[in-house]
Amino acid sequence: MAKKASLLFFLVALTTTAVGVSAVPAFDVGGQVPALGHVKARSVQAEGSAQVAPGTKGDSVAEGVEEDHLLTATADNSPVIVGYYPDWVTRSMQPEQIPYGKVTHLNYAFAILTENYSFKFDTDWLLPRVVKQAHEKGTKVLISVGGWTGSRYFTPMAANSQGRATFIKNAVDFVKKYELDGIDIDWEYPGRLGMDCNTFDAQHDTDNYLQLLKELRQQLDKDFGTSEPKRKMVTLAVRVEPFDGPNGPISDASAFAPYVDFVNVMSYDVYGSWSNTTGPNAPFNAAGESNWSFTQAADSWIKAKFPKNKLVMGTALYGRSAKTLGSPKGQFASKEKVVPKGDQDDALWADPCPAAPSVFSGVWQWRNLRSQGALASPETAGAGWVRHWDDTTQTPWLFRESDKTFVSYDDPKSLGIKVNHVKKLGLRGVMSWDLHQDNGELMDTLQQIRQ
């Protein structure tokens, strides 16, 4: 995939015919599923998948996978701070500018899974620089595979042993070539549609994913060993709910735990262009038309019996904008269907699906909220803007009356609340999308997880 196409991993996809035409439910930064979701499927039959009993929540374990829920992939329980570094942001953040000291793990995004299950990767000139500098600072580097536009072929790959073997060989070879510390799989999404031209198999994807992870873990251990520092990591980027079975999110995800070091929960992109109203991009507590939130996401995975010490909660270093139809009295307001241009770096992009339109994302990066004057200080609005705080969602929002611009975002105050919740629950740590969107102030707040 071309470097420009890589940017689509975090830009919104709208099914309109042209810029300025009404938008319908879509997805965006980090690939969070909108509340309305998608239900259409193009099924790929699985090989040897376990059957799910009628009336269950789709809980099953793929054939040949042991249900040893006491086994863990690693005994290390030290707090983690994961930061994603997209390979298309070098104009604003060169490898030398990455705050390696503020992250324990750097996920380099993205390698694209192709139709023959190899990795398409456009920045082989850049990754070695990142790895070298990260390792000098004691930071681990993982390659993130997939993402919003890179998940088209996960379903057919995972559905048969030959496809899984090809993927695993390519993953191992990639880790060896670039001297990486592991692989982060960002399949968006097992058991449900992500990008419109993806395929998925609601009946078998989750079982097949489990089998893939088992085989990947075994091969990594065989090739690199199981002792530090040679042992390689496996992490996952996941939704605000556990993986989908035939009847929705599974109620027991513990079978995945032995094969992964931790999962990064994408607890953002709750409200956006796909929503009926404005609302918080990353609410701490749920409100409005959506039941999703930071606390809900943590609770959902804990309830599904996934170990707390393998849950890493995601945070957003960006905000989302909309044009309201009037002057809002709260953060839930009627809005225009057209997505406005966000900050100075927002640009027109389109998904790689046939006839996908070019649209703005409406995203405001934190660093641009500050540099462009929307925020005079982390908690003070700039000229022409008014800052509000919502006590339910525990998030700030900005409004500019002159052009009816609404922006929902996170600041040090709201992120501090989330970090404290992670510590209170005894979770493993926090993740951020993405590092180049910060000016240092938000990542400084996330350091509280170490205290």
C-alpha positions in Angstrom: 0.0 0.0 0.0 1.2 3.5 -0.8 2.3 5.7 2.0 -0.7 7.9 1.5 -3.0 5.0 1.7 -1.5 4.1 5.0 -3.0 7.3 6.5 -6.4 5.8 6.0 -5.9 3.6 9.1 -7.0 6.5 11.2 -9.2 8.6 8.9 -13.0 8.3 8.7 -14.8 6.3 6.0 -18.1 7.7 4.9 -20.4 6.2 2.3 -21.2 9.4 0.4 -20.9 10.2 -3.3 -18.9 13.4 -2.9 -17.5 15.8 -0.3 -20.4 17.8 1.1 -23.0 15.0 0.8 -24.6 13.5 3.9 -22.6 11.0 5.8 -23.8 7.6 7.2 -22.3 5.5 10.0 -18.6 5.0 9.5 -15.4 4.2 11.3 -12.2 6.0 12.1 -9.1 6.6 14.1 -8.0 3.3 15.7 -11.0 1.5 14.1 -13.6 1.8 16.8 -17.0 0.3 15.8 -19.8 2.9 15.8 -22.9 2.3 17.8 -25.0 1.4 14.8 -22.6 -1.2 13.5 -22.8 -3.3 10.4 -24.6 -6.6 9.9 -23.9 -7.6 6.3 -21.6 -10.6 5.9 -19.6 -12.4 3.3 -18.9 -15.7 5.0 -15.7 -17.7 4.7 -16.1 -21.3 5.8 -13.6 -22.3 8.6 -11.5 -25.4 8.9 -12.2 -27.4 12.0 -14.0 -24.8 14.0 -15.9 -25.7 17.2 -19.6 -25.5 17.1 -21.5 -23.2 19.4 -24.5 -24.5 21.4 -27.8 -22.7 20.7 -28.6 -20.0 23.1 -25.0 -19.4 24.2 -23.1 -16.1 23.7 -20.9 -17.7 21.1 -18.3 -19.0 23.6 -16.2 -21.7 22.1 -12.6 -22.8 21.9 -11.1 -23.7 18.5 -10.4 -27.3 17.9 -7.0 -28.3 19.3 -6.7 -25.3 21.6 -6.3 -26.2 25.3 -8.5 -24.4 27.8 -5.7 -23.9 30.3 -6.8 -20.6 31.7 -4.1 -20.5 34.4 -1.3 -20.4 31.8 0.1 -17.0 31.1 2.2 -15.8 28.2 4.5 -13.9 30.6 5.0 -13.4 34.3 5.9 -9.7 33.9 3.2 -7.5 35.5 5.0 -4.2 35.5 2.9 -1.2 34.3 3.0 -0.6 30.6 2.5 2.6 28.5 2.0 1.7 24.8 2.3 4.3 22.1 1.4 3.9 18.5 3.8 5.5 15.9 2.3 5.6 12.4 4.8 5.4 9.6 3.2 8.3 7.7 3.9 11.0 10.3 7.6 11.6 9.7 7.0 15.2 8.6 5.8 16.1 12.1 7.7 13.5 14.2 11.0 12.0 13.0 12.3 8.9 14.8 14.6 11.2 16.8 11.6 13.1 18.1 9.7 10.1 19.5 9.4 10.3 23.3 10.9 6.8 23.9 11.3 7.5 27.6 7.5 8.0 27.9 6.5 4.6 26.5 7.5 1.1 27.5 6.3 -0.3 24.2 6.2 1.3 20.8 3.8 -0.2 18.2 5.0 0.7 14.7 1.9 1.0 12.4 1.3 -0.6 10.0 2.3 -3.6 8.0 -0.5 -4.5 5.6 -1.8 -8.1 5.3 -2.0 -8.9 1.6 -4.3 -11.4 -0.3 -1.4 -13.9 -0.3 -0.9 -13.3 3.5 2.4 -11.6 3.2 3.2 -8.2 4.7 3.2 -5.1 2.5 5.4 -2.6 4.1 6.6 0.7 2.7 9.0 2.1 5.2 11.8 -0.4 5.5 14.1 2.6 5.5 12.5 4.1 8.6 11.8 1.1 10.9 15.5 0.3 11.6 16.1 3.8 12.8 13.1 3.5 15.2 14.2 0.1 16.5 17.8 1.3 17.1 16.8 4.4 19.0 14.1 2.7 21.0 16.3 -0.1 22.1 19.0 2.4 23.2 16.3 3.8 25.5 15.1 0.4 26.8 11.8 0.6 24.8 10.4 -2.4 23.1 9.2 -2.2 19.5 6.4 -4.3 17.9 5.1 -4.2 14.4 1.4 -3.6 14.2 -0.2 -5.7 11.5 -3.6 -4.8 10.0 -5.6 -1.7 11.1 -8.7 -0.2 9.5 -7.7 -0.6 5.9 -5.3 -3.6 6.4 -7.8 -6.1 7.8 -9.4 -7.3 4.5 -7.7 -10.7 4.5 -7.6 -11.8 8.1 -10.8 -13.9 7.8 -9.7 -16.1 4.9 -6.1 -16.3 6.2 -7.2 -17.6 9.7 -9.8 -20.0 8.2 -7.3 -22.7 7.2 -4.0 -24.2 8.4 -2.1 -23.3 5.3 -3.2 -19.6 5.5 -2.2 -19.4 9.1 1.2 -21.1 8.5 1.9 -18.6 5.7 1.0 -15.6 8.0 3.1 -17.0 10.9 6.1 -17.6 8.7 5.9 -14.0 7.3 5.5 -12.7 10.9 8.5 -14.6 12.2 10.6 -13.5 9.2 9.6 -9.9 9.7 10.5 -9.9 13.4 13.9 -11.4 12.6 14.7 -9.0 9.8 14.0 -5.9 11.8 15.1 -7.2 15.2 11.7 -6.5 16.7 10.4 -7.4 20.1 7.1 -8.9 18.9 4.0 -8.4 16.8 0.8 -6.5 17.5 -2.2 -7.8 15.6 -4.9 -5.2 14.8 -7.7 -7.3 13.1 -10.7 -5.0 12.7 -12.8 -7.0 13.4 -13.1 -10.7 14.1 -16.8 -11.7 13.6 -18.0 -8.4 12.3 -17.6 -6.0 9.4 -15.0 -3.3 9.6 -14.3 -1.6 6.4 -17.1 -2.0 3.9 -15.2 -4.2 1.4 -13.8 -6.6 4.1 -15.0 -10.1 4.5 -15.9 -11.7 7.8 -17.3 -14.9 9.2 -19.5 -14.4 12.3 -19.6 -18.1 12.9 -15.9 -18.9 12.9 -13.7 -15.9 13.0 -13.1 -15.9 16.8 -12.4 -19.6 16.9 -10.0 -19.2 14.0 -8.3 -16.2 15.7 -7.7 -18.3 18.8 -6.1 -21.1 16.8 -3.9 -18.6 14.9 -2.7 -17.1 18.2 -1.9 -20.5 19.6 0.1 -21.5 16.5 1.9 -18.1 16.4 2.8 -18.3 20.1 4.2 -21.8 19.6 6.3 -20.8 16.5 7.7 -17.7 18.2 8.7 -19.7 21.3 10.3 -22.4 19.0 12.3 -19.8 17.0 13.3 -17.3 19.7 12.9 -19.1 23.0 10.8 -18.5 26.1 13.3 -16.6 28.2 14.0 -12.9 28.3 15.4 -11.1 26.5 15.0 -13.3 23.5 11.3 -14.1 24.0 9.0 -12.3 21.6 5.7 -10.7 22.5 2.2 -11.0 21.0 -0.3 -8.2 21.7 -3.7 -7.4 20.2 -5.7 -4.2 19.4 -9.3 -5.0 20.4 -12.8 -3.4 20.6 -14.6 -2.1 23.6 -16.3 -5.5 23.8 -14.8 -9.0 23.5 -14.5 -10.8 20.2 -17.8 -11.7 18.4 -19.2 -15.2 18.2 -22.3 -16.1 16.2 -24.6 -14.4 18.8 -22.5 -11.3 19.6 -19.5 -10.7 21.9 -18.3 -13.9 23.7 -18.9 -14.0 27.4 -15.6 -15.9 28.2 -12.4 -14.6 26.5 -10.1 -16.3 29.0 -8.9 -18.9 26.4 -7.0 -16.1 24.6 -5.0 -15.1 27.6 -2.3 -17.8 27.5 -1.2 -16.7 24.0 -1.0 -13.0 24.4 1.0 -10.6 26.6 -1.8 -8.1 26.7 -4.6 -6.5 24.7 -4.9 -2.8 23.9 -8.5 -1.8 24.2 -9.5 0.9 21.7 -11.8 2.8 24.1 -12.3 5.8 21.9 -14.1 6.8 18.7 -17.4 6.4 20.5 -19.0 9.5 18.9 -18.1 10.8 15.5 -19.4 11.3 12.0 -21.5 8.1 12.3 -23.4 9.4 15.3 -26.8 11.1 15.3 -25.6 13.9 17.6 -22.4 15.4 18.8 -20.9 13.7 21.7 -17.7 12.6 23.5 -15.0 10.9 21.4 -13.8 9.0 24.5 -16.2 9.2 27.4 -15.1 7.9 30.8 -18.8 7.0 31.6 -21.4 6.3 28.9 -24.0 8.9 28.1 -26.3 9.9 25.3 -27.2 7.4 22.5 -24.1 5.2 23.1 -23.6 2.6 25.9 -19.8 2.5 25.2 -17.2 4.2 27.4 -13.9 3.7 29.1 -15.4 2.1 32.2 -17.8 -0.1 30.1 -14.9 -1.3 28.0 -12.8 -2.3 31.0 -15.8 -3.9 32.7 -16.8 -5.9 29.6 -13.4 -7.5 29.3 -13.1 -8.2 33.0 -16.6 -9.7 33.0 -15.5 -12.0 30.1 -12.8 -13.4 32.4 -9.9 -11.8 30.7 -7.0 -11.3 33.2 -6.7 -7.8 34.5 -3.0 -7.9 34.3 -3.4 -8.3 30.5 -5.8 -5.4 29.9 -4.3 -2.1 28.6 -6.8 0.7 28.2 -6.6 3.0 25.1 -6.5 6.8 25.2 -6.9 9.3 22.4 -4.5 12.1 21.8 -6.9 13.8 19.4 -10.4 15.2 19.4 -13.3 15.1 16.9 -15.2 18.0 15.5 -18.7 18.7 14.1 -20.8 21.6 13.0 -23.9 22.0 15.2 -27.3 23.2 14.0 -27.5 25.7 16.8 -25.9 26.8 20.0 -25.7 23.6 22.2 -26.7 23.6 25.8 -24.7 20.4 26.4 -22.3 18.1 24.5 -25.2 16.2 22.9 -26.6 18.4 20.1 -28.0 18.2 16.6 -25.3 18.5 14.0 -24.7 18.8 10.3 -24.2 15.6 8.4 -21.2 16.9 6.5 -17.9 16.3 8.4 -16.0 19.6 8.6 -12.3 20.0 8.1 -10.6 19.5 11.5 -7.2 21.0 12.3 -4.6 22.4 9.9 -3.3 18.9 9.1 -6.7 17.3 8.3 -7.0 16.3 4.6 -9.3 14.6 2.2 -8.8 10.8 2.1 -10.8 7.8 1.0 -11.0 4.1 1.9 -9.6 1.7 -0.7 -13.0 0.2 -1.2 -14.6 0.7 -4.7 -16.2 4.1 -5.1 -15.3 5.2 -1.6 -15.5 9.0 -1.4 -12.8 11.4 -0.3 -13.8 13.1 3.0 -12.4 15.0 5.9 -12.0 13.3 9.3 -12.8 16.3 11.4 -10.0 15.3 13.7 -8.1 17.9 15.9 -4.8 16.6 17.2 -4.0 17.8 20.7 -0.8 19.5 19.6 -2.9 21.5 17.1 -5.6 22.4 19.6 -2.8 24.1 21.5 -0.7 25.5 18.6 -3.7 26.8 16.6 -5.0 28.6 19.7 -8.2 26.7 20.4 -6.7 26.1 23.8 -4.6 28.8 25.4 -3.5 26.4 28.1 -4.4 22.7 28.7 -7.6 23.7 30.5 -8.3 27.2 29.2 -10.0 28.0 25.9 -8.4 30.4 23.4 -9.9 33.5 21.9 -13.3 32.8 20.2 -13.7 29.4 21.9 -15.5 28.4 25.1 -14.4 25.3 27.1 -17.0 23.1 28.8 -16.8 20.1 31.1 -19.3 17.3 31.2 -19.6 15.8 34.7 -21.1 12.5 33.5 -18.6 11.6 30.7 -15.8 13.3 32.6 -14.6 14.9 29.3 -14.1 18.5 28.1 -15.5 20.0 24.9 -15.0 23.2 23.0 -17.4 25.4 21.1 -16.8 28.3 18.7 -20.0 30.3 18.3 -18.9 32.1 15.1 -19.1 29.0 13.0 -20.8 26.5 15.3 -17.8 24.3 15.6 -17.9 21.6 18.3 -14.8 19.7 19.4 -14.7 16.7 21.9 -11.3 15.8 23.1 -9.2 14.6 26.1 -7.0 16.8 28.2 -4.7 16.2 31.2 -7.7 16.3 33.6 -9.8 13.7 31.7 -6.8 11.5 31.1 -5.8 11.7 34.7 -9.2 10.3 35.7 -8.8 7.4 33.3 -5.3 6.6 34.5 -6.5 6.6 38.1 -9.3 4.2 37.1 -6.8 1.8 35.5 -4.7 1.9 38.7 -7.8 1.4 40.9 -8.9 -1.7 38.9 -5.3 -3.1 38.9 -5.1 -3.2 35.1 -1.8 -3.5 33.2 -1.5 0.0 31.8 -2.5 2.5 29.1 -2.2 2.8 25.4 -2.3 6.0 23.2 -3.2 6.6 19.6 -1.0 8.2 18.4 2.3 9.7 19.6 2.7 12.4 17.0 -0.6 14.0 17.9 0.7 15.2 21.3 2.9 18.1 22.3 4.1 16.3 25.4 1.4 17.4 27.8 -0.9 14.3 27.4 1.9 11.7 27.5 3.2 13.4 30.6 -0.2 12.7 32.2 0.0 9.1 31.3 3.2 8.7 33.2 1.1 8.7 36.4 0.5 5.0 35.7 4.1 4.3 36.8 3.6 6.0 40.2 
